[in-house]
Amino acid sequence: MEKLVSMQDICKIYNPGENEVRALDHVSIDIYPGEFVAIIGQSGSGKSTLMNMIGCLDVPTSGTYILHGADVSKLSDDELSDIRNREIGFIFQGFNLIANLTAKENVELPLIYRGVPQKERHELSETALAKVGLEKRMTHRPSEMSGGQQQRVAIARAIAQAPPVILADEPTGNLDSASSKEILGVLKQLHSEGRTIILITHDNGIAAQAKRVIRIMDGKIVEDFQNSGETLKEEEKPKPAENRSEQELSQLFDDAAAVIGKENRPDAQPEKQPEVQETKEVEENGRE
């Protein structure tokens, strides 16, 4: 299978010389069509620089980057802009929606830049919004939607013309837990349809939702592994007390009472404590 993203020996160096900073230090990764990859790292690890490279927002100091068969490591700004527009759908942490445009108009905006005819734009934007469950919110502006809904608009904008790569930068960073779960569900659904998802995150829990995890630290790839996908089923997860039924709570109290009763029986033997052996030094100090 042909590689979709292929980075070989990529370096990004700021302030070359005595005080140089190696944001990326000889990074090599390959990503294939249809993968769901999480790139994880803490602040200062180099993950944002790596995201900029993958997204053609920057070029490396050295090394080679092949995207969808084309060498993009030494292109001009205008050429990179054209590649971004065709090859990559971006999902940002801050949504990046235009406040005075409706959901549908926000999704259509990059299609206008691509020269897509009006009728096709309407169809693509409506299909994309329906795919993320916003068919009834097409005429709403960002201020009229929740954070989760705004991020779904951003996802619809990213997938409208089916770009080869969907690059999601901390897509749940500004969302509550319920909305985060929704967005991850949408990304998983897109992956199940054959889309290539590259997710940038600092959160191990978010990264665990991907099929493959690449960990970056100090500008270097330190781990690259396939997730097992072994998670507890909902019925196997421990429930907080407020979510337990009266019968379950009663059983818990009965079990606890049985343990306490056993410990307090008259014939219960106390635990034998280990004998403490005095050292020769302690004995001598005692004699003094």
C-alpha positions in Angstrom: 0.0 0.0 0.0 1.3 3.5 -0.9 2.2 5.7 2.0 -0.1 8.8 2.4 2.3 10.6 4.7 6.1 9.8 4.6 8.5 11.9 6.6 12.2 10.9 6.5 14.9 12.4 8.8 13.0 15.6 9.4 14.7 18.3 11.4 13.3 21.8 12.3 16.0 24.0 13.8 15.3 27.5 15.2 18.2 29.9 15.9 20.9 27.8 14.1 24.3 28.1 15.8 25.3 28.1 19.5 21.8 28.7 20.8 19.9 26.5 18.3 16.7 24.8 19.3 15.9 21.5 17.6 12.1 21.5 17.6 12.2 18.3 15.5 15.3 16.1 15.7 15.6 13.6 12.9 11.9 12.5 12.9 10.8 9.7 10.6 7.2 8.5 10.4 5.0 6.8 7.8 1.1 7.0 7.8 -1.0 4.9 5.5 -4.5 5.6 4.0 -7.3 4.7 6.4 -5.2 5.0 9.6 -6.4 6.7 12.8 -3.2 8.0 14.4 -2.8 10.1 17.6 0.4 12.1 18.0 0.8 12.8 21.7 3.3 15.0 23.6 3.4 17.5 26.4 4.0 21.3 25.9 7.4 21.8 24.4 7.7 18.3 23.0 7.6 19.3 19.4 4.1 18.0 18.6 2.9 21.4 17.4 5.9 21.8 15.1 5.2 18.2 13.8 1.6 19.1 13.2 2.7 22.2 11.2 4.9 20.0 9.1 2.2 17.4 8.4 -0.3 20.2 7.7 2.1 22.0 5.3 2.0 25.1 7.4 5.8 25.1 7.6 8.8 23.4 5.9 11.6 21.5 7.5 15.2 22.7 7.9 16.3 19.3 6.5 14.8 16.0 5.6 12.1 14.9 3.1 8.3 15.0 3.4 6.2 13.2 0.8 2.4 13.8 1.0 0.2 11.8 -1.2 3.0 11.1 -3.6 4.3 14.7 -3.8 7.5 16.1 -2.2 6.3 19.1 -0.2 9.4 19.7 1.9 10.8 22.5 -0.3 7.7 24.1 -1.8 6.9 27.9 -1.7 4.2 29.4 0.5 1.8 29.6 -2.5 2.4 26.0 -3.4 2.0 24.9 0.2 -1.3 26.8 0.4 -2.6 25.0 -2.7 -1.5 21.6 -1.2 -3.3 22.4 2.1 -6.5 23.3 0.3 -6.6 20.1 -1.7 -5.1 17.5 0.5 -5.8 18.4 4.2 -9.0 19.0 6.2 -8.1 21.0 9.4 -10.0 20.7 12.7 -8.8 23.3 15.2 -9.1 23.5 19.0 -10.7 27.0 18.7 -13.2 26.0 15.9 -12.1 29.0 13.8 -15.6 29.7 12.5 -16.7 33.0 11.0 -19.1 34.6 13.5 -21.4 36.3 11.0 -21.8 33.2 8.8 -24.2 30.4 9.2 -23.1 26.8 9.7 -23.7 26.0 6.1 -21.8 29.2 4.9 -18.9 28.3 7.2 -18.6 24.8 5.6 -18.9 26.3 2.1 -16.1 28.9 2.6 -13.1 26.6 1.7 -15.1 25.2 -1.2 -15.3 28.7 -2.6 -11.5 29.0 -2.4 -11.3 25.7 -4.3 -13.5 27.0 -7.1 -16.3 24.5 -6.5 -19.5 25.5 -8.4 -22.3 26.9 -6.2 -24.7 24.0 -6.7 -22.1 21.5 -5.8 -21.0 23.6 -2.8 -24.6 23.6 -1.4 -24.8 19.8 -1.8 -21.4 19.1 -0.3 -22.0 21.4 2.7 -25.5 20.0 3.4 -24.2 16.4 3.2 -21.2 17.1 5.5 -23.4 18.8 8.1 -25.9 16.0 8.0 -23.1 13.5 8.5 -22.2 15.2 11.8 -25.8 15.4 12.9 -26.4 19.1 12.2 -29.0 19.0 9.4 -31.3 21.0 11.6 -28.7 23.7 12.5 -27.6 24.7 9.0 -28.9 28.3 9.3 -27.6 28.8 12.8 -24.6 31.1 13.5 -21.8 30.1 15.9 -23.2 32.2 18.7 -26.5 30.2 18.5 -24.7 26.8 19.0 -23.0 25.0 21.8 -19.2 24.4 21.8 -19.8 20.8 20.7 -22.0 21.9 17.8 -19.5 24.4 16.7 -16.8 21.8 16.6 -19.1 19.6 14.5 -19.4 22.4 12.1 -15.6 22.6 12.0 -15.5 18.9 11.3 -18.1 19.2 8.5 -16.0 22.0 7.0 -12.9 19.7 7.1 -14.6 16.7 5.4 -16.9 18.4 2.9 -14.7 17.7 -0.1 -13.2 14.4 1.2 -9.6 15.4 1.6 -7.1 12.6 1.9 -6.0 13.7 5.4 -8.0 15.0 8.3 -5.7 16.8 10.7 -7.3 17.5 14.1 -5.4 19.7 16.5 -6.6 19.2 20.1 -10.2 19.0 18.8 -11.7 18.5 22.3 -9.5 21.0 24.1 -12.2 23.6 24.6 -15.1 21.2 25.2 -16.7 19.6 28.3 -16.6 15.9 28.7 -20.0 15.2 27.1 -19.1 17.2 24.0 -15.6 15.7 23.9 -17.2 12.2 23.8 -19.5 13.4 20.9 -16.6 14.7 18.9 -14.5 11.6 19.4 -17.5 9.5 18.3 -17.7 11.5 15.1 -14.0 11.0 14.4 -14.3 7.3 15.0 -17.2 7.1 12.6 -15.3 9.0 9.9 -12.4 6.5 10.4 -14.7 3.6 10.1 -15.8 5.0 6.7 -12.1 4.8 5.6 -11.0 8.4 6.3 -7.4 9.0 7.5 -7.4 10.8 10.8 -4.3 12.3 12.4 -5.1 13.6 15.9 -2.8 15.9 17.9 -3.2 15.8 21.6 -1.5 16.0 25.0 -4.1 13.8 26.7 -3.4 10.1 27.1 -7.1 9.4 27.4 -7.8 11.0 24.0 -4.9 9.3 22.4 -6.2 5.9 23.6 -9.2 6.3 21.3 -6.9 6.1 18.2 -5.7 2.9 16.6 -2.1 3.9 16.6 -0.2 6.2 19.0 3.0 8.1 18.2 4.6 9.8 21.2 7.0 12.7 20.8 9.4 14.1 23.4 12.2 16.7 23.0 11.6 16.7 19.3 12.1 13.0 18.9 9.8 10.0 18.4 10.1 7.9 21.5 7.2 5.5 20.9 5.1 4.3 18.0 2.7 1.5 18.7 -0.7 0.0 17.9 -3.4 0.4 20.5 -4.9 -2.8 21.8 -8.4 -1.3 22.0 -9.1 -3.3 25.1 -11.4 -1.2 27.2 -13.9 -2.0 29.8 -17.4 -2.6 28.6 -19.9 -0.2 30.1 -21.5 -2.8 32.3 -18.0 -3.7 33.6 -17.1 -0.2 34.7 -17.4 0.5 38.5 -20.4 2.8 39.1 -20.2 5.8 41.4 -22.5 5.5 44.5 -25.0 8.0 43.1 -25.6 5.8 40.1 -26.2 2.6 42.0 -29.6 1.2 42.6 -30.9 0.8 46.2 -30.5 -3.0 45.9 -26.8 -2.6 44.9 -26.1 -0.2 47.7 -27.9 -2.4 50.2 -25.7 -5.4 49.1 -22.6 -3.2 49.5 -23.5 -2.3 53.1 -24.4 -5.9 53.9 -20.9 -7.0 52.6 -19.2 -4.4 54.6 -21.1 -5.3 57.8 -20.2 -8.9 57.3 -16.5 -8.1 57.1 -16.7 -5.8 60.2 -18.7 -8.4 62.1 -16.1 -11.1 61.3 -13.3 -8.8 62.6 -15.1 -8.1 65.8 -16.0 -11.8 66.7 -14.8 -12.8 70.3 -12.9 -15.7 68.8 -11.2 -13.6 66.1 -7.5 -13.9 66.4 -5.5 -10.7 66.2 -3.0 -10.5 63.4 0.4 -11.6 64.6 2.8 -8.8 64.5 6.3 -9.5 63.3 8.9 -9.5 66.0 11.3 -6.6 65.9 14.9 -7.7 66.3 17.0 -5.2 68.1 20.3 -4.6 66.5 23.5 -5.0 68.4 24.0 -1.2 68.3 20.6 -0.6 70.0 21.4 -3.2 72.7 24.6 -1.5 73.5 22.9 2.0 73.6 20.3 0.5 76.0 23.0 -0.7 78.3 24.5 2.9 78.4 
